[in-house]
């Protein structure tokens, strides 16, 4: 999400101005992630999706089943292009990632990592550590023996609860353990203290879970989303502004327009969707820098033990 935020920050900051959200910043830190995720998904993605559904119900609008012709038509109006590309390239992309993790949909995660390679590769996103990560995640998703392959894809995420859709990333268990260490090893912190805690943690965690099940077992499970801030007022405000600025009908929204009204800040000469495409097929790219050459080099560096089929 941070990569897509960087690529689409001019549009996102315009949206923040529309709803007067002063907490949103152009490049947020890890500690500020959750409130930006709420704004990114619950406010902007929702408003953009509802806006396109609204346009789709107007006279002359084509079917929205296939995004390719919609994106092509949107290019006539730079404002509509920003809305459509944000929704397709960023909003729905991040939502797909989250849903695939929650449902342990490993094959979809591999597909999304392949798509993310291009976005992470851009200078604006600057995700230098995630480019090689995307390569290796996809590689292991295809390279294992049948037995290991089944195991790998079945444990791609780990459950955080006993109900469907509770999958989380592998790092969640580590983060929870780290939080437990910080909470319990407070004084005279040393390797010995931490080691003693770790030796007892499996038992402590088991007892803690059993106590929670005993104490709270009779309560109805309340979905976390019911405690979320109500995004509806901001969604309605942004939706109304999109109708006013971009157009209230499909004909208005696709009328030729090169004067962008839905971004703030310095106007980059290369728009995010163009930059992503250019990062994969730049005219000045040397053969050794081509995506397939970089991927092969990185994989071979880390898999000297692997038996490759002859070309």
Secondary structure, DSSP 8 states (H G I E B T S, - for coil): -HHHHHHTHHHHHHHHHHTT-TT--SS--GGGHHHHHIIIIIIIIHHHHHHHHHHHTSTT---SS-HHHHHHHHTTBHHHHHHHHIIIIIIHHHHHHHHHHHTT-HHHHHHHHHHHHHHHHSTTT--HHHHHHHHHHHHHHHHS-HHHHHHHHHTSSEESSSSTT-EE-THHHHHHHHHHHHHH--SS--HHHHHHHHHHHHHHHHHHHHHHHHHHTTS----GGGGS---HHHHHHHHHHHHHHT-SSHHHHTS-B-S--S--SS--SS-HHHHHHHHHH-TT--GGGSHHHHHHHHHHHH-TTS-----
